[in-house]
Amino acid sequence: MSAIKVLSAGAVKRGVAQIAAAYAPTAGCKVEVEFTQVPKMRKRIAAGEDADVLVATAGAMDAFAADGKIIPATRALLGRSRVGVVVHQDAPAPDVSDTEAFKRALLAASAVVHNDASSGVYIAMLLDKLGLTAQLGERIIVVNSGAAIITTVAERGPGAGGTGAIGMGQISEIMVMIDKGCPVKLVAPLPDAIQNVSTYYAAVAATSTMPDAAAALARELTSEAAKKIFAATGID
């Protein structure tokens, strides 16, 4: 049986997986979804990997369009994700209500954790901008996925009254790990003044061998009904 291949950013995993699973029985074919970091997706597509539907950030979609990797008319907004602050479930929740409070919280942490995906690249730049990179030094831990942020924070719990490690990642990914029972809690989104909103789109890949079925799935992922599903997963 033919299969629609979806290559998707991991931050929208819960919603994409749910919608794809519901779509498959009506499509008369399988739907195979692979989740990866957007920078890795860009390299794979640039190297010539085939897919039917791509789900990625606005910047990646712009690059795909410029390189002729998507069918531009099929591109549509899926949703937006914000970056949140996470600590161990037994740690006191630090004040991150504004930029100065956020800086104090990070300086008091035993470790500051982010990944090397799109949101992590932003966090690294933010730490530089706020003058925290040198001050934090080796306390900065860079991991390879959103899930790894959460597990690292869980492993580095509070001690001697401190907050332990503080992690920063996509709220949607934090919620997935909390649902799985990881002993962490979402403190709050980053303060508005330093928040990074990632906008995600779905589009049919130019290499799709099933363009009609792929376009129908892309419409499902960006429909009004889908927005309600994504909202429940931290994507607005």
N, C-alpha and C positions, 0 to 999 in steps of 0.2 A: 504494500500500500504506500502511496506517495505521502510525503510529510512536508508540512510547512516548517521551515527552519527559522526560529526567532533568535536573534542575538540581542541581549538586553543588558542595560546597566543594572547592577545589583541593588541599587537603592530603591528601586520600584518592584522588587522581586515578588512580594506577597500579592500585590494586585495583578501583576502580569501573569503570574502562575495561575491564579484563580480564574481569570478571564479566559486564558488560553485553554485551560482544562474544560471550561464550560462550552467553549466554542467548538472544540474538536468533534464532538458527536454530531453537530449540525453541519460540519464542513465536509463530511464524507472522507476525511483524511486525518492522518495523525498531525499533531502539533508538537514539535520538539523545541524546547526552550533552553537556551544556555545563558547563564548569567556571568558577567565578567565586569572588570573595571573599564571605564570609558577609555582611558589612555591605551589600554591593551586592545580594546575593540578597534580603535582607530588604526593601530598598527596592523592588526589582522586584516581589516578591510582594505587598507592601503596596499597590503601585500597580495591582494587578489582573492581572499577567501570569499566564498559564495554564501549568501543568505537570502531569505525571502522578506523578512521584516526586521528592521533595526529600531531599537529603542535606546535613545541616547540624549545627552545634554544638548542645549542649543548650539554651543560652540562646535561640538562634534558634528551635528547635523549640518551646520553651515559649511564645514569642511567637506562633508560627504557630498553636499549639493555642488560645491565648487569643483569637485573632482569627478562629478558624474556618477557617483556611487548610489544615489537614490533617485526615485522618481519624484521630483519636487511637488507635483500636484497632489501627492498622497500624504505629504507631511502635515501632521496635525498635533496640537497641544495635548499632552497626556496629563501633566500636572506639575506642581512645584514642591520641592523639598527643602527644608531648612536644617541648619546644623544645630545640634543640641549638645548640652553638657551632661556627662554621666559620671556617677561615682558609685562606690560599693553600696549595697543596700543598707549596711550597718553604719555607714559614715554619716556625719552631720552634713546636711545640704549646705554648700557654701553660697554666699551671696554673690550672684552674678547679674545683678539687676542693671548695672551700667558698666561702662568700659573700665573705670577705675576699680570697681569692686571685682570685676572679672580678673584684672591683672593681679590684685592682691590674692585672689583665690588660687591662681596658678602658681604664684610664688610660694604659697604655703603648702602646696601639694608635694608629695614624695616623688611623683612622676607625672608627666603630662604626655598623653598618648593620642596619636592621630595616625591615619594611614597614608599610603602613597597614591591614593586615587584622587579624583577631582577635588573633593572636599578637603582632603589632606593637603593637597598642594596649596589650597587657599589658606588653611590653618598655618602652614609653614610661613607663608608670606605675611600673615597677620602677626605672628609672633615676632617676625623681623620688624614689622611696622611699629609694633608697640614696644620695641626695645627689650623683648623678653628672651630672645634666642640665646644671647651670651649669658644672661643671668641664670637661666635654667640649665644651660650646658648639657651635661650627660643625663639630666633628669628627663629630657625629651626622648621619647621612645616612638619610633616610626615602625608600624606594622604593615602587613600586606593586604588587609581587608577590613571591612567594617566590622565583621564578626570578631576579628582578632583584637580590635580596640576594646570591645566589651569583655572578652575573656581576660585580657591583660588587666583591665581595671578590676575585674572580679578576683583575680589572683593577688592583687596588691591592695588589700583592704586596709582599713584604718588601723592606726597604731598609736598608742600614747595620746589618744584624744584627737589626733589629726584626721584629715579627710582621706589620707592615703593617695592613691592615684586618681587623677582626673582625666577623663577621656572626652574627646570631641569628635562627633561623627553625625551622619545623617540620622535625623530623628526616626525615620522609617526603619532604618537598620537597627537602631537601639530598641525599638518596640518589638521587632522580631525576636531579638535575643531575650528580652524580658519575658515574652510569651513562652519562650522555651525553658524558662526557669532559671536563667542566669542571674546570680545574686547581685544585681545592680539596680539603680534607679535613675530615671531621667530627672535632672535638677530643673532645667529650663532651657528654652532656646537661647542661643547667643543674644546678647543685647542688640536691639535694632540697629544701633549706630555701627556695629561691626558684623552684622549678620550677613551670611552669604546664601542667597536663594538660588538653587539649581533648578532650572526649568527643563523638563523632559518632553521629548517629542517621539512619536512613532511615524515611521515611513516605510514604504515598500522599497526594497533594495533593487537597484537597476539590474542585478544579475538574477533576479527571481525567475525560476522556471514555472512558477504558479502565480503569476501576477494578479489574477482576478481573486483567487482565494486569499492571497496575501493582503490585497487591498481591503477585502471584507474583514479580515482579522484586525488590520490597522484601524478600521472604522470602529470595530468593537472596543478596542483599547482606548479610544479617544471619545467615546460616546458619553452622553449624559448619565446613563446607567453606570458606566465605568467610573465616572467621577465620584459617585457615592461609594463604590468599592475602595477606590484609592484613598478617599478621605478617611476611611476607617483604619487605614494603614499608615497614616501620618503624611500623606501626600495630598496637598490641597490644590 
